[in-house]
């Protein structure tokens, strides 16, 4: 490395400081977004719990043959929904998830199961789009502002009809999820076939005011859509969390770099002063 | 006493033990007391009220109702206290739905906008009935 002049060093320090300003701003923004995303998750919890409860009491009274989504078949083809972020700069958020998804696909393929993908989020869409995968549908720019419910509806419908038409025998969901307030990791869940829930206690016989089939299928549609929606909420919150952490680290690194280079700058400046002094002293000595 | 919970995707809106509850359903309105039989039905836009007092009711839109002898769960898309309804916004939605319905072509479109119109109409009606108190 050529020796840098104090001026070059100063320019470099300025550059690092500018970067730090950006990473710090991104950190603050992510923290604010994370808070909002987490509030959404907490708010959605009671609803999903009750929905599950209702479905559970219903499940004890319906015949598995009654609804196509309850039917369990031998797995010959499966669909995988991969939820990633639209943007990077969030540490290993996307790469970890994509790696796990790839592993899952490989696992399934080794068992002779055909895998098709539904990709939500630009990063996943880009990655799998460039490689040799069977992609049913890819969405990007999903997390732009508020989570796009039309994506949820569309995906839900697509998966349900594929399952009902026996084009696929199982549907999995992989996404990042907040495990605690301060950690997240990729989680795989079975979306279909519909898990047969064991109801507890005696529920007697339910009376239906509206047509039973209609009620059951509407409720199941809602539940499945809601599950997808929740997965997206979780992924969104984890994304902001991951970005916040990544940007915090970057800011801290920048701080460190500024310190190091300031030291180098001071040394270089001192060196210049010393050599100038030597020059002057030499000149004075020579004139004597 | 029977426990009633109204939940929406925005959170738990109401949870309390009451003597009776009246719920607007797809087939009309049901009144539920303790030890009601098991019942599942669909919710339609209207007023859920307790102990026979409509003036303290909660406006709900579409969703599901699950009745058991001890507990009533109302899964609603939306739930509002009457005072929180914005009549201006609902009026706008209502007008928009009317316009769309005039030109709607497919069955799905018509169903979707009728749903929206019905919702807005009901909420407006409730504001008119109880909002001025």
Contacts between the chains, C-beta under 8 A, distances in Angstrom:
chain1	res1	chain2	res2	distance
A	42	B	11	8.0
A	43	B	9	7.4
A	43	B	10	5.4
A	43	B	11	4.3
A	44	B	9	5.6
A	44	B	10	8.0
A	44	B	11	7.9
A	46	B	7	5.0
A	46	B	11	6.0
A	46	B	12	4.1
A	47	B	7	4.8
A	47	B	8	6.3
A	47	B	9	5.0
A	47	B	10	8.0
A	47	B	11	7.5
A	47	B	12	8.0
A	47	B	75	6.9
A	50	B	5	6.7
A	50	B	7	4.8
A	50	B	73	5.1
A	50	B	75	5.9
A	51	B	75	6.0
A	53	B	66	7.7
A	53	B	73	6.8
A	54	B	40	7.5
A	54	B	64	6.5
A	54	B	66	4.4
A	54	B	73	5.9
A	54	B	75	6.6
A	57	B	66	6.8
A	57	B	68	7.3
A	58	B	40	6.7
A	203	B	38	6.2
A	203	B	68	7.4
A	204	B	37	7.6
A	204	B	38	5.0
A	205	B	38	6.6
A	206	B	38	4.5
A	206	B	39	6.8
A	206	B	40	5.5
A	207	B	37	5.9
A	207	B	38	6.1
A	207	B	39	4.7
A	207	B	40	7.5
A	208	B	39	7.5
A	208	B	40	5.6
A	208	B	41	6.8
A	209	B	25	5.9
A	209	B	26	6.4
A	209	B	27	5.0
A	209	B	30	7.7
A	209	B	39	6.6
A	209	B	40	7.5
A	209	B	41	3.6
A	209	B	42	7.6
A	210	B	26	5.0
A	210	B	27	6.9
A	210	B	41	5.8
A	210	B	42	5.4
A	215	B	40	6.2
A	215	B	41	7.4
A	215	B	42	6.6
A	215	B	64	7.8
A	218	B	42	7.3
A	218	B	64	7.8
A	219	B	64	6.0
A	222	B	64	7.5
A	226	B	9	7.6
